[in-house]
Amino acid sequence: MSETLIDRRASLYEPVSHLMHRDDWERLYADDIEAVLRLKQQRDAVILAHNYQTPEIFHCVADIRGDSLALARAAQTLSQSVIVLAGVHFMAETAKLLNPEKTVLIPDTHAGCSLAEGITAGDVRALKAAHPGVPVVTYVNSTAAVKAESDICCTSGNARRLVESLGVPKVIMIPDEFLARNIEAETGIEMVTWPAHCEVHERFTPQEIRQYRRIHKDVTVIAHPECPPEVVAEADYSGSTAQMQDYIARKQPEKVLLVTECSMSDNLSVLFPATSFVRPCNLCPHMKRITLAGIRRSLETMETPVSVPEHLQPRARQAVERMLAA
């Protein structure tokens, strides 16, 4: 191996050096990482990675990293002709809505979301008929067909601000029942909800949080607002994945329990080495369908391109753009 190659691989390995042994990284990931970096140049491609991606993707090949809101904002400004979405399908759909002229690839078409799959456009129409004139705020964890039936989209990071900006006493907030209930508790605005939940966050319980506190006396508990309200009530702070990162940067707690998908702790431990992360390892099976080898294969084959039916595009895009402009 040439000295130049040794130096380059050392640089690529460094961000994840405290998470995995160098020999394991070389054996499992190094060749795919180098191939992906080369293919990005050849394909004029950019990789967007959600905060729940594994470290070898998040730190070694991703160009833009963040929560759903950050990725949606970034998707508006990209110059590359190909976008690879290292996340789940609704995120790739959102990127395509904002970049209709670009090729958007998702490495695994089965990378779905229990929230997006938990409601249909017909369900939204029925809610609107039952509550005429009530605005529909739809979480971005939804299909383009559901977004097209909505007034505005939101993320967990801006949901409260967007709901309050409407200036109304009642909102249809879908599909995440727990997010809606948590925003209702913060704002006092009545929420018409839908019984869909994140299959990762719904598994956390207040008893589990109290048990962690008994074991780790000085731990700071930070919960995602997709968690049940009684779990959020046990936390010291609740926020989106981006807000979690900002909170740790500001407060610099010594020990943190992140009540969310466990790859988030791995990725933030790279950014905040002075903070000890307690890891309740609830994995998202859909996020974990996206692998480094899958990203390489996607760039090699240009599979699988994401499309949005033409008749849905204007209304769905408008709901997303309203969110980004708010």
C-alpha positions as a printed Julia matrix, in Angstrom:
326×3 Matrix{Float64}:
   0.0    0.0     0.0
   1.49   3.36   -1.03
   2.26   6.06    1.52
  -0.36   8.32   -0.07
  -3.04   5.63    0.25
  -2.02   4.93    3.86
  -2.31   8.63    4.73
  -5.69   8.96    2.99
  -7.12   5.93    4.76
  -5.84   7.17    8.1
  -7.66  10.46    7.5
 -10.88   8.67    6.55
 -10.68   6.4     9.6
  -9.91   9.12   12.15
 -13.52  10.34   12.78
 -14.67   6.85   13.79
 -11.46   5.73   15.47
 -12.99   5.59   18.96
 -15.98   3.55   17.73
 -14.25   0.7    15.91
 -10.84  -0.92   15.63
  -8.74   0.08   12.63
  -8.43  -3.53   11.44
 -12.22  -3.95   11.49
 -12.68  -0.66    9.63
 -10.17  -1.72    6.98
 -11.74  -5.14    6.59
 -15.39  -4.11    6.6
 -15.55  -0.58    5.21
 -12.39   0.9     3.72
 -12.75  -0.42    0.16
 -16.42   0.58   -0.05
 -15.67   4.05    1.34
 -12.97   4.65   -1.27
 -15.26   3.36   -4.02
 -18.11   5.64   -2.91
 -15.85   8.69   -2.8
 -14.63   7.89   -6.32
 -18.13   7.23   -7.65
 -19.45  10.5    -6.22
 -16.99  12.35   -8.43
 -17.8   10.25  -11.47
 -21.57  10.57  -11.08
 -21.64  14.22   -9.97
 -23.38  12.97   -6.85
 -23.94  14.21   -3.31
 -24.87  12.06   -0.31
 -27.41  13.33    2.23
 -27.33  11.33    5.47
 -29.84  11.43    8.29
 -28.61  11.56   11.88
 -29.68   7.94   12.39
 -27.24   6.55    9.82
 -24.37   4.39   11.05
 -20.99   6.07   11.65
 -19.18   4.65    8.61
 -21.84   6.33    6.44
 -22.41   9.43    8.53
 -18.76  10.37    9.07
 -16.91   8.72    6.19
 -18.95   9.31    2.99
 -21.81  11.75    3.71
 -21.57  15.29    2.36
 -24.54  16.74    4.22
 -25.72  15.42    7.57
 -28.68  16.34    9.72
 -32.3   15.9    10.67
 -35.21  15.95    8.21
 -35.4   19.74    8.23
 -31.69  20.22    7.61
 -31.72  17.73    4.76
 -34.8   19.36    3.19
 -33.18  22.8     3.38
 -29.94  21.47    1.91
 -31.83  19.78   -0.92
 -32.92  23.21   -2.16
 -29.38  24.45   -2.75
 -27.5   21.52   -4.25
 -25.59  21.88   -7.51
 -24.93  18.18   -8.13
 -27.1   16.35  -10.65
 -27.47  13.2    -8.51
 -28.66  13.0    -4.9
 -28.22   9.81   -2.87
 -30.48   9.83    0.17
 -29.04   7.83    3.05
 -32.28   7.77    4.95
 -35.8    6.5     4.44
 -38.14   6.75    1.48
 -40.16   9.8     2.5
 -36.92  11.77    2.78
 -35.97  10.78   -0.75
 -39.44  11.78   -1.95
 -39.04  15.18   -0.28
 -35.65  15.67   -1.95
 -37.23  14.79   -5.31
 -40.11  17.24   -4.76
 -37.57  20.01   -4.19
 -35.33  18.88   -7.06
 -37.66  17.58   -9.8
 -34.97  17.91  -12.46
 -32.35  15.91  -10.55
 -31.9   12.16  -10.12
 -32.65  11.14   -6.53
 -31.52   7.65   -5.55
 -32.43   5.58   -2.51
 -30.17   2.56   -1.94
 -33.0    0.39   -0.6
 -36.61   0.94   -1.61
 -37.81  -0.98    1.47
 -36.4    1.7     3.8
 -39.8    2.93    4.91
 -41.34   4.52    8.0
 -44.14   3.38   10.29
 -45.45   6.94   10.41
 -45.52   7.4     6.64
 -47.18   4.02    6.26
 -49.68   4.76    9.02
 -51.94   7.17    7.12
 -53.29   7.56    3.59
 -54.47  10.5     1.52
 -58.02   9.18    1.93
 -57.62   9.3     5.71
 -56.59  12.96    5.47
 -59.57  13.81    3.29
 -61.87  12.17    5.85
 -60.3   14.21    8.67
 -60.76  17.43    6.7
 -64.4   16.57    6.02
 -64.98  15.91    9.73
 -63.26  19.17   10.73
 -64.01  21.68    7.97
 -61.79  24.75    7.9
 -59.24  23.35   10.37
 -55.7   23.63    8.95
 -53.75  20.44    8.33
 -50.15  20.37    9.59
 -48.4   17.26    8.36
 -45.18  15.85    9.72
 -42.6   15.33    6.96
 -42.61  11.64    7.93
 -45.37  11.14    5.37
 -45.87  10.23    1.73
 -46.13  12.77   -1.07
 -49.81  11.82   -1.46
 -50.48  12.79    2.18
 -48.43  15.98    1.86
 -50.55  16.92   -1.16
 -53.66  16.91    1.07
 -52.0   19.2     3.63
 -51.72  22.92    4.2
 -48.17  22.89    5.51
 -45.54  20.4     6.57
 -43.46  20.45    9.73
 -40.58  18.62   11.35
 -40.08  17.81   15.01
 -37.72  20.78   15.14
 -40.14  23.44   13.91
 -43.56  21.94   14.72
 -44.29  24.2    17.68
 -43.29  27.39   15.86
 -45.32  26.5    12.77
 -48.42  25.54   14.74
 -48.28  28.76   16.77
 -47.73  30.84   13.64
 -51.12  29.77   12.27
 -52.92  31.75   14.98
 -55.79  29.28   15.3
 -57.23  27.45   18.32
 -57.4   24.05   16.63
 -55.15  22.13   14.22
 -55.27  18.76   12.48
 -51.76  17.44   13.14
 -50.83  14.18   11.46
 -49.68  11.44   11.38
 -47.67  11.26   14.63
 -50.1   11.19   17.56
 -47.34  11.58   20.16
 -45.72  14.56   18.45
 -49.14  16.22   18.22
 -49.9   15.58   21.9
 -46.5   16.92   22.94
 -47.03  20.09   20.88
 -50.54  20.42   22.32
 -49.08  20.3    25.85
 -46.53  23.01   24.97
 -48.92  25.37   23.18
 -52.41  24.76   24.56
 -53.68  24.55   20.96
 -56.21  21.75   20.46
 -54.91  18.95   18.24
 -56.95  16.62   16.1
 -54.66  13.59   15.97
 -54.2   10.35   14.09
 -53.15   7.08   15.82
 -49.79   6.53   14.08
 -46.51   6.22   15.97
 -42.79   5.8    15.32
 -41.94   2.15   15.92
 -38.66   3.17   17.55
 -39.82   5.94   19.87
 -43.1    4.35   20.94
 -41.11   1.57   22.66
 -39.65   3.86   25.31
 -41.44   3.96   28.67
 -41.27   6.29   31.67
 -40.32   3.29   33.83
 -37.3    2.71   31.58
 -36.21   6.33   31.92
 -36.53   6.2    35.71
 -34.49   3.0    35.76
 -31.69   4.68   33.82
 -31.74   7.58   36.3
 -31.38   5.15   39.2
 -28.32   3.58   37.58
 -26.81   6.83   36.26
 -27.44   9.41   39.0
 -26.04  12.4    37.1
 -27.45  11.68   33.64
 -29.16  14.35   31.51
 -32.15  12.85   29.69
 -32.95  14.23   26.23
 -36.04  12.8    24.52
 -37.29  13.04   20.97
 -40.84  14.46   20.72
 -41.95  11.35   18.82
 -41.82   9.64   22.23
 -45.02   9.18   24.26
 -45.92  12.29   26.3
 -45.29  10.47   29.58
 -41.72   9.75   28.41
 -41.15  13.37   27.38
 -42.42  14.4    30.83
 -39.59  12.36   32.39
 -36.91  14.08   30.3
 -34.82  17.16   31.08
 -35.2   18.37   27.51
 -37.1   17.36   24.39
 -36.18  18.22   20.83
 -35.43  17.07   17.33
 -32.13  15.39   16.59
 -30.65  18.74   15.52
 -31.95  20.36   18.71
 -30.45  17.52   20.75
 -27.07  18.28   19.22
 -27.46  22.01   19.86
 -28.46  21.38   23.48
 -25.36  19.27   24.13
 -23.16  21.89   22.47
 -24.64  24.63   24.69
 -24.94  22.78   28.0
 -21.98  20.4    27.69
 -23.45  17.78   30.06
 -21.06  15.16   31.37
 -23.42  12.25   30.78
 -26.4   12.05   28.41
 -29.18   9.58   27.74
 -30.55  10.18   24.24
 -34.07   8.77   24.08
 -34.05   8.15   20.35
 -32.55   5.84   17.71
 -29.22   4.62   19.04
 -26.97   5.52   16.08
 -27.53   9.14   17.13
 -25.41   8.53   20.23
 -22.61   6.99   18.18
 -22.54   9.95   15.81
 -22.71  12.63   18.5
 -19.98  10.92   20.53
 -17.6   11.85   17.7
 -18.58  15.52   17.98
 -18.64  15.62   21.79
 -15.85  13.37   23.11
 -16.07  14.92   26.59
 -19.68  13.75   26.98
 -20.43  10.19   28.02
 -23.41   8.72   26.17
 -25.67   6.15   27.8
 -27.03   4.09   24.93
 -30.56   2.65   25.04
 -30.19   0.76   21.78
 -33.51   0.99   19.98
 -32.66   0.58   16.3
 -34.77   1.73   13.36
 -34.98  -1.31   11.07
 -35.69   0.93    8.08
 -32.72   3.24    8.58
 -30.51   0.19    8.96
 -31.52  -1.02    5.51
 -29.23   1.7     4.19
 -25.7    0.3     4.2
 -22.35   1.46    2.93
 -22.29  -1.4     0.42
 -25.8   -0.42   -0.66
 -24.75   3.17   -1.28
 -21.83   1.93   -3.39
 -24.13  -0.34   -5.38
 -26.6    2.51   -5.85
 -23.93   4.74   -7.35
 -22.59   1.94   -9.52
 -25.98   0.99  -10.96
 -27.89   4.31  -10.52
 -30.6    2.37   -8.7
 -33.16   3.06   -7.4
 -34.42   6.41   -8.73
 -37.27   7.98   -6.77
 -40.24   9.51   -8.54
 -43.35  11.37   -7.44
 -46.54  11.14   -9.53
 -46.86  14.31  -11.58
 -50.37  15.13  -10.38
 -49.19  15.17   -6.74
 -46.1   17.27   -7.22
 -47.48  20.85   -7.15
 -49.55  20.48   -3.98
 -47.04  18.32   -2.12
 -44.18  20.66   -3.05
 -46.2   23.65   -1.88
 -46.73  22.11    1.58
 -42.99  21.5     1.93
 -41.99  24.9     0.57
 -44.39  26.62    2.97
 -42.61  24.85    5.81
 -39.18  25.93    4.58
 -40.33  29.51    4.06
 -42.02  29.86    7.46
